[in-house]
Amino acid sequence: MTSPETREITIDTWSIELDNGENLRDLNIGDAVDLHTGTDFDGLWIAKEFIDQGAVITLQAAKVVENCGGDAVTSCRYSGTRHAHPVDINGRVLRRPETAAASS
């Protein structure tokens, strides 16, 4: 199980296969992925950024929220629906990463 202090990981995109048969490169910034036990980083993660032309990805620990709109800092376009947001070491909800196209 992932240590609660581990809030961000950077791994090779090919190192984990998704349910659809693709690897982590199939994600978009802001997409959430549930890594299963046995990956060393089980739990919910959200894609923060791609590095080295997409060969490496940084994921942030995340949790599902119902409504992020109560805080102007964390509010996003999915407010009012169940969706994932990154969290800090204390479980505080952080701003959701988004691609430039999604935030415009």
JORA-V580966 format. One record per residue. N is the residue number from 1. OMEGA is omega in whole degrees, 0 to 359 (none if undefined). D_LAST is the distance of its C-alpha to the last C-alpha in whole Angstrom. Layout:
# JORA-V580966
n:omega:d_last
N:OMEGA:D_LAST
N:OMEGA:D_LAST
This chain:
# JORA-V580966
n:omega:d_last
1:180:37
2:176:34
3:180:35
4:178:33
5:179:33
6:183:31
7:182:27
8:177:26
9:175:27
10:185:27
11:175:28
12:182:29
13:182:26
14:187:30
15:180:31
16:177:30
17:177:30
18:180:28
19:181:30
20:179:29
21:178:31
22:176:28
23:185:27
24:178:24
25:179:23
26:180:22
27:169:19
28:175:15
29:182:14
30:176:14
31:177:17
32:178:20
33:178:23
34:180:27
35:185:29
36:177:33
37:181:36
38:179:37
39:187:34
40:181:35
41:182:32
42:180:32
43:183:30
44:181:26
45:178:23
46:182:20
47:181:18
48:181:17
49:172:18
50:182:20
51:175:22
52:178:25
53:176:23
54:180:22
55:183:26
56:180:25
57:172:23
58:179:22
59:176:22
60:175:22
61:185:25
62:171:23
63:179:24
64:176:23
65:177:22
66:187:22
67:179:21
68:186:18
69:180:18
70:182:21
71:182:19
72:181:17
73:185:16
74:182:16
75:178:14
76:184:12
77:180:10
78:181:14
79:181:16
80:177:19
81:177:20
82:179:21
83:184:19
84:172:19
85:174:19
86:178:20
87:176:23
88:185:25
89:179:29
90:180:30
91:179:28
92:181:25
93:179:22
94:178:19
95:181:15
96:176:14
97:179:13
98:175:10
99:180:9
100:181:7
101:182:6
102:184:6
103:181:4
104:none:0
